[in-house]
Amino acid sequence: MAHDLDEFHCHNGKYVRLRLINAASSAPLRFWIDQHPLLRVARDSLPIEPYEKSYIAIPAGQRLDVIVRCNQNINYKYYMYMSLLENVVAGMSPNNWMNALLIYPNSTVISPPQLSPESNFT
């Protein structure tokens, strides 16, 4: 039975730190939040030289900490995605990715995704 999308709260002008864990046994994953760059700050709980990307790849068994700056249009909710990398399984289907929402207080409309699981990540 389907359920509503999980929601992660983001307050305008603030930052959110997420610890992403890939508990898969052999499959790398890709994570991104539409229209929100990710500042990667730690790997396996150890600080690293921070760098920003629109998406990150998470190797199997690894933990990554990212900081999200909440600075987008506060009227929208934004998709968060986790997907398998290409060529891990044959083809891309809805079974190979999942999503949630990053929401601002009082946001009412979901922003049309600019980077979806079907996007070219070259």
C-alpha positions as CSV (number, residue, x, y, z in Angstrom):
1,M,0.0,0.0,0.0
2,A,1.4,3.4,-1.0
3,H,1.9,6.1,1.6
4,D,2.5,9.9,1.4
5,L,6.0,11.0,0.7
6,D,8.3,11.6,3.7
7,E,9.0,15.2,4.3
8,F,12.1,16.9,5.6
9,H,11.8,20.4,6.9
10,C,13.9,23.3,5.7
11,H,13.6,26.8,7.1
12,N,14.5,29.7,4.8
13,G,18.0,31.1,5.5
14,K,19.0,28.0,7.6
15,Y,21.0,24.9,6.9
16,V,20.2,21.2,7.3
17,R,22.8,18.6,7.8
18,L,22.0,15.1,6.5
19,R,23.9,11.9,7.1
20,L,23.3,9.6,4.1
21,I,24.0,5.9,4.5
22,N,24.2,3.4,1.7
23,A,23.4,0.1,3.4
24,A,23.4,-1.8,0.1
25,S,25.8,-4.7,-0.2
26,S,27.1,-3.9,-3.7
27,A,25.2,-1.1,-5.4
28,P,26.3,2.5,-5.4
29,L,23.6,5.1,-5.1
30,R,23.1,8.7,-6.3
31,F,21.4,11.3,-4.1
32,W,20.2,14.8,-4.8
33,I,17.7,17.4,-3.8
34,D,16.2,19.3,-6.7
35,Q,17.5,22.9,-7.0
36,H,19.6,22.5,-3.7
37,P,23.3,22.0,-4.1
38,L,24.9,19.6,-1.6
39,L,28.0,20.6,0.4
40,R,29.8,17.3,1.2
41,V,31.6,17.7,4.6
42,A,32.3,14.2,6.0
43,R,32.8,10.7,4.9
44,D,32.3,7.8,7.4
45,S,32.0,10.4,10.2
46,L,35.5,11.9,9.4
47,P,35.7,15.6,8.2
48,I,36.8,16.1,4.6
49,E,37.6,19.2,2.5
50,P,34.1,20.5,1.8
51,Y,33.0,20.6,-1.8
52,E,29.6,21.3,-3.4
53,K,27.8,19.4,-6.2
54,S,24.3,19.1,-7.5
55,Y,24.3,15.4,-6.7
56,I,26.6,12.9,-5.0
57,A,27.4,9.2,-5.5
58,I,27.4,7.1,-2.4
59,P,29.5,3.9,-2.6
60,A,28.1,0.7,-1.0
61,G,28.6,0.7,2.8
62,Q,29.6,4.3,3.0
63,R,28.2,7.2,5.1
64,L,28.3,10.8,3.8
65,D,27.4,14.0,5.6
66,V,26.1,16.8,3.5
67,I,24.9,20.3,4.3
68,V,21.9,21.8,2.5
69,R,21.4,25.5,2.4
70,C,17.7,26.4,2.5
71,N,17.7,29.3,0.2
72,Q,15.2,28.5,-2.6
73,N,11.6,29.7,-3.2
74,I,9.8,29.2,0.1
75,N,6.4,28.6,-1.7
76,Y,7.6,25.3,-3.1
77,K,8.3,21.8,-1.9
78,Y,11.3,20.1,-3.6
79,Y,11.9,16.5,-4.5
80,M,14.7,14.6,-2.9
81,Y,15.9,11.5,-4.8
82,M,17.9,8.4,-4.2
83,S,18.6,6.2,-7.2
84,L,20.8,3.4,-8.5
85,L,23.6,4.6,-10.7
86,E,23.3,3.8,-14.4
87,N,24.5,0.4,-15.7
88,V,24.0,-1.2,-12.3
89,V,20.8,-2.9,-13.5
90,A,19.4,-3.0,-17.0
91,G,17.4,0.2,-17.8
92,M,15.9,2.7,-15.5
93,S,12.5,2.2,-14.0
94,P,10.5,3.6,-11.1
95,N,11.6,0.5,-9.1
96,N,15.2,1.8,-9.2
97,W,14.7,5.1,-7.3
98,M,12.7,6.6,-4.4
99,N,11.9,10.1,-3.4
100,A,10.8,12.3,-0.5
101,L,10.2,16.1,-0.2
102,L,12.2,18.9,1.2
103,I,9.6,21.4,2.4
104,Y,9.7,25.0,3.6
105,P,7.1,26.1,6.2
106,N,3.8,27.0,4.6
107,S,4.9,25.6,1.2
108,T,2.0,24.3,-0.8
109,V,3.1,23.4,-4.3
110,I,5.7,20.8,-5.4
111,S,8.2,22.4,-7.7
112,P,8.5,20.7,-11.1
113,P,11.8,18.8,-11.0
114,Q,14.7,20.2,-12.9
115,L,16.9,17.1,-12.3
116,S,14.8,13.8,-12.3
117,P,16.0,10.2,-12.2
118,E,15.7,10.0,-16.0
119,S,18.2,13.0,-16.4
120,N,21.6,12.7,-18.0
121,F,24.2,12.9,-15.2
122,T,27.3,13.3,-17.3
